[in-house]
Amino acid sequence: MPRTRILDVTDAAAFERLPPCADPAFDHRTCDYWEEADRGSKTHRAGWLQAAAPTAPASARARNSSGNPLAPASREAVNPFAPSRPPAANPFAPAPRRPAANPFAFGDDEPIDENPFAPPPPGGPAMVTDGPRKLGLLTRGRAVFGSYAKVLLVDASDGSGERAIAYSQFGPLSAYPRALRLRELYPKLPSSPLPAVITCIATTAEARSSGHALALVEAVCADLASRGFAAVEAYPEAKTRPDATSAATPAFWERAGFRIAVADDRFPVMRREL
């Protein structure tokens, strides 16, 4: 058996190892199907592989206080001879309360307060903001949750090195609005504790029926269990071509130790207790 290795997608180098989809019309590296509840797409979009446009600095955003991104900057006259004085502080005013930061939101300017009673978050910096959009999506919870994707690499038989042949995307429900919306269709599903989800499992066409996808799912489940999740769910699309679905088939998930939690004709819910 060739040697295999599983790589967490947490930086640009790992992102470049994502294998191609079996159907070239789709692309793991530009797919935002699960991250968008309504408008997400699995389509291959070559333009999305370019580095993301930099975010305007806070000082530039502050110059347009109207909230209209198309409005011109304020034309208020500025007196160049006027001294710059900070506003007088009111010693009787209560200290302002800062709203809780969302660890999965893009571009939070304020740091997240540490919870002294919570286990320390995974090491590593925050999301990648200067790479392709999908890389930003996969790393937006890196400092709080950890990785959102794994790639399975196998040694090539011709000695040319490792080849990426399988890919899986996963994470908390809060990271995937489409999974949240789909789950709301089935109120009988357990709501506490909320499960993790595996949104995507795929292998290259030549690696089919080799057991590598099952091995990758097993590694993802072990990882999620180590992060404190009690269950994991997947949402396959039953009546479609195997290469057109990002979440395999119900039969695949049963082989991976999942059970049918909702027996829907088109969107069944597969669940595995961890």
C-alpha positions, -999 to 999 in steps of 0.1 A, spaced: 0 0 0 14 35 -8 21 58 21 -5 84 28 -5 117 47 -33 140 58 -26 178 56 -47 205 73 -55 234 51 -44 264 72 -22 284 48 -15 292 11 9 263 7 -17 237 18 -44 255 -2 -24 249 -33 -25 211 -27 -63 209 -31 -70 183 -57 -91 190 -88 -128 181 -88 -137 150 -108 -160 172 -129 -139 201 -142 -170 224 -141 -166 225 -103 -137 236 -82 -130 231 -45 -107 262 -45 -135 286 -56 -166 269 -42 -187 289 -17 -218 267 -19 -220 259 18 -208 294 30 -237 311 12 -273 301 22 -288 312 -12 -262 323 -37 -233 300 -32 -219 281 -61 -196 251 -68 -186 264 -102 -150 268 -113 -142 305 -112 -106 311 -122 -107 348 -112 -113 338 -76 -78 322 -74 -62 356 -74 -53 374 -42 -82 391 -25 -83 429 -28 -70 446 4 -95 460 28 -96 498 31 -79 511 63 -101 522 91 -91 559 86 -103 558 50 -136 542 60 -141 568 86 -139 596 61 -172 584 46 -196 585 75 -228 583 55 -226 545 52 -230 548 14 -200 531 -3 -206 551 -34 -208 585 -17 -179 609 -21 -158 618 8 -170 647 30 -164 681 16 -164 699 49 -138 726 49 -107 720 70 -89 748 87 -52 740 84 -43 766 111 -67 752 137 -50 733 165 -59 696 168 -76 690 201 -91 658 213 -127 661 226 -131 668 262 -137 636 283 -167 634 305 -155 621 339 -191 611 349 -199 591 317 -199 553 321 -172 534 302 -185 523 268 -194 486 265 -178 469 236 -200 443 218 -189 408 218 -166 400 188 -177 373 163 -147 349 159 -160 339 125 -165 374 111 -142 389 85 -120 418 96 -128 423 133 -107 453 143 -109 446 180 -91 416 196 -112 389 212 -111 389 250 -97 356 264 -120 335 285 -99 323 315 -122 293 320 -121 280 283 -94 258 269 -68 277 249 -76 281 212 -56 264 186 -23 281 179 -16 301 148 -25 335 133 -60 346 122 -75 342 87 -55 347 56 -67 380 41 -43 385 12 -50 353 -7 -78 338 -28 -113 343 -14 -118 306 -7 -85 305 13 -100 333 35 -131 313 40 -112 282 50 -90 301 75 -114 326 90 -118 305 122 -82 293 124 -73 311 156 -104 300 174 -116 267 159 -87 254 140 -86 241 104 -118 238 82 -104 214 56 -81 185 51 -63 170 21 -52 134 18 -18 130 0 -5 97 -14 30 88 -26 29 84 -64 39 49 -76 63 64 -101 84 81 -74 74 116 -84 63 125 -49 30 131 -32 -2 136 -50 -34 151 -35 -63 127 -42 -90 135 -15 -104 166 1 -128 173 29 -143 205 43 -159 206 78 -164 228 108 -190 242 132 -225 248 119 -220 286 124 -195 286 96 -219 272 70 -252 291 65 -265 267 39 -261 238 64 -279 258 90 -308 266 66 -311 230 55 -311 217 91 -340 241 99 -362 220 76 -360 192 101 -370 204 136 -368 169 150 -330 169 147 -312 173 181 -305 210 188 -283 206 218 -255 201 216 -252 213 180 -232 189 158 -202 197 136 -207 192 99 -188 177 70 -199 197 40 -176 182 14 -159 149 8 -144 142 -27 -117 122 -44 -101 125 -78 -117 103 -105 -87 80 -107 -87 75 -69 -123 62 -67 -131 30 -47 -96 31 -31 -109 37 5 -91 70 8 -123 91 12 -134 68 40 -100 72 57 -102 110 54 -137 111 69 -124 89 98 -95 114 104 -120 144 103 -143 127 128 -114 120 152 -103 156 149 -138 169 156 -141 146 186 -108 160 200 -123 195 196 -152 186 219 -180 178 194 -204 150 204 -218 144 169 -212 152 132 -237 155 104 -235 154 66 -261 164 40 -258 144 8 -279 152 -23 -295 118 -31 -309 123 -66 -279 137 -85 -248 126 -103 -220 115 -80 -196 141 -95 -222 169 -90 -227 166 -52 -202 178 -27 -213 155 1 -212 120 -15 -241 96 -12 -261 82 17 -245 48 11 -211 63 14 -219 78 48 -233 45 61 -200 28 52 -183 56 72 -203 48 103 -231 73 99 -268 65 102 -298 81 85 -312 107 109 -337 121 83 -348 99 54 -357 126 29 -359 116 -8 -336 144 -19 -317 158 11 -313 131 37 -294 139 69 -266 115 79 -254 116 115 -227 100 135 -222 102 173 -186 108 183 
